[in-house]
Amino acid sequence: MGYELIHAHRATIESLAAADVEALGEGMGSWGDVDTFGGYIAGPAWLRRQISNAVVARWTRSPDRWWRRAALVATVSLNKKSGGGTGDPGRTLEVCTRLADDHDDMVEKALSWALRMLVRWDAQSVADFLQSHEDVLAARVKREVTNKLGTGLKNPRKGGRSS
């Protein structure tokens, strides 16, 4: 709830510096923690360039799975039109490249999500990414992102979600 309150208060969210963002992420210990942190704090701060690419790149090298997932979840804001994103293949694919061979389940799921969100803006770059990283990507990532590219759905057989 704290992340949502900060996100909803424009002056507060716009005042965050990298140290503030990282302090707010300390202690993340679950999928829900990371996804709300990434969606309400880190992603919007990165979108507005309040945190640098270098900060997010550092998260990709963390021994903590939740910080690695947070780096990927933060890319969603770059590509989520309803949140002000206008598509950012450069920053998104940089993070995805850094984590393409990370086979932690939580990271794989976030990698798939990050790539699927970018499909709306630059499907060709996503297809090229899949091809160039085919040898290291998890089967789940390849399947879900290929489905999204071909059908617009993550899981077309299940009537799956479109994201």
C-alpha positions in Angstrom: 0.0 0.0 0.0 2.9 2.3 0.7 4.1 2.0 -2.9 0.7 2.9 -4.2 0.5 6.0 -1.9 3.8 7.3 -3.1 2.9 6.6 -6.7 -0.4 8.5 -6.3 1.2 11.6 -4.8 2.8 13.3 -7.7 5.2 15.6 -5.7 6.5 12.6 -3.8 7.0 10.2 -6.7 8.7 13.0 -8.7 11.1 13.8 -5.8 12.6 10.3 -5.6 16.3 10.0 -6.3 18.1 6.7 -6.9 19.0 6.2 -3.2 15.3 6.7 -2.2 14.1 4.2 -4.8 16.6 1.6 -3.7 15.7 2.2 0.0 12.1 1.6 -0.9 13.1 -1.7 -2.5 15.1 -3.0 0.5 13.7 -6.2 1.9 11.7 -7.3 -1.1 10.9 -10.9 -0.5 8.1 -12.0 -2.9 6.7 -11.7 -6.3 4.1 -9.3 -5.1 6.6 -7.0 -3.4 8.7 -6.8 -6.5 5.9 -6.3 -8.9 4.4 -3.4 -6.9 7.8 -1.9 -6.4 8.6 -2.2 -10.1 5.2 -0.9 -11.3 4.7 1.9 -8.8 8.2 3.1 -7.9 11.2 1.8 -9.9 9.6 1.7 -13.3 8.0 5.2 -13.2 11.2 6.7 -11.7 13.2 5.1 -14.5 10.7 6.3 -17.1 11.2 9.8 -15.9 15.0 9.3 -15.7 15.1 9.8 -12.0 17.2 6.7 -11.8 19.9 5.9 -14.3 20.4 3.0 -16.6 23.5 2.2 -14.6 21.3 1.7 -11.4 19.0 -0.7 -13.1 22.0 -2.5 -14.7 23.5 -3.0 -11.2 20.2 -4.7 -10.2 20.7 -7.2 -13.0 24.0 -8.3 -11.4 22.5 -8.7 -7.9 22.8 -12.1 -6.2 19.2 -11.4 -4.9 16.7 -12.8 -7.3 14.2 -10.1 -6.4 16.4 -7.2 -7.5 17.1 -9.0 -10.8 13.3 -9.4 -11.2 12.8 -5.7 -10.3 15.1 -4.7 -13.2 12.9 -6.5 -15.6 9.6 -5.4 -14.1 10.9 -1.8 -14.2 11.0 -2.1 -18.0 7.2 -2.7 -18.1 6.7 1.0 -17.3 8.8 2.0 -20.3 6.4 0.1 -22.5 3.0 0.5 -20.8 1.1 3.1 -22.7 -1.4 3.7 -19.8 1.5 4.6 -17.5 3.0 7.0 -19.9 5.4 4.6 -21.6 6.1 5.2 -25.3 8.1 2.1 -26.0 11.8 1.9 -25.2 13.4 -1.1 -27.0 16.9 0.1 -26.2 16.6 0.1 -22.4 14.3 -2.9 -22.3 16.5 -5.1 -24.5 19.6 -4.1 -22.6 18.1 -5.4 -19.4 16.7 -8.5 -21.1 20.1 -9.2 -22.6 21.7 -9.0 -19.2 19.2 -11.6 -17.8 18.6 -13.8 -20.9 20.4 -16.7 -19.3 19.2 -16.3 -15.8 17.1 -19.4 -15.1 15.6 -18.4 -11.8 11.9 -19.0 -12.1 10.9 -15.5 -11.0 13.4 -13.9 -13.4 12.3 -16.1 -16.3 8.7 -15.0 -15.8 9.6 -11.3 -15.6 11.8 -11.7 -18.7 8.8 -13.0 -20.6 6.6 -10.2 -19.3 9.2 -7.5 -20.3 9.5 -8.9 -23.8 5.7 -9.3 -24.3 5.2 -5.7 -23.2 7.7 -4.5 -25.8 5.9 -6.5 -28.6 3.3 -3.7 -28.9 6.0 -1.2 -29.8 8.7 -3.1 -31.7 7.7 -6.7 -32.5 10.7 -7.1 -34.9 13.2 -6.3 -32.2 11.6 -8.8 -29.9 11.6 -11.4 -32.6 15.3 -10.6 -33.3 16.1 -10.9 -29.6 14.4 -14.4 -29.4 16.5 -15.5 -32.4 19.8 -14.2 -31.2 19.3 -15.6 -27.6 17.6 -18.8 -28.6 20.4 -21.0 -27.1 20.1 -19.5 -23.6 16.5 -18.5 -23.2 14.2 -20.7 -21.1 11.5 -22.7 -23.0 8.8 -20.7 -21.2 10.1 -17.4 -22.4 10.4 -18.6 -26.0 6.9 -20.1 -25.9 5.1 -17.2 -24.3 6.8 -14.5 -26.3 6.5 -16.4 -29.6 2.8 -16.8 -28.8 2.4 -13.1 -28.2 4.2 -12.3 -31.5 2.0 -14.7 -33.4 -1.4 -14.4 -31.8 -1.3 -11.4 -29.4 -1.8 -13.7 -26.5 0.5 -15.2 -24.0 -1.3 -18.5 -23.9 -3.7 -18.8 -26.9 -4.9 -22.3 -26.1 -6.2 -21.2 -22.7 -7.8 -18.0 -24.0 -4.8 -16.5 -22.3 -4.1 -12.9 -21.2 -3.0 -10.5 -23.8 0.0 -9.0 -21.9 
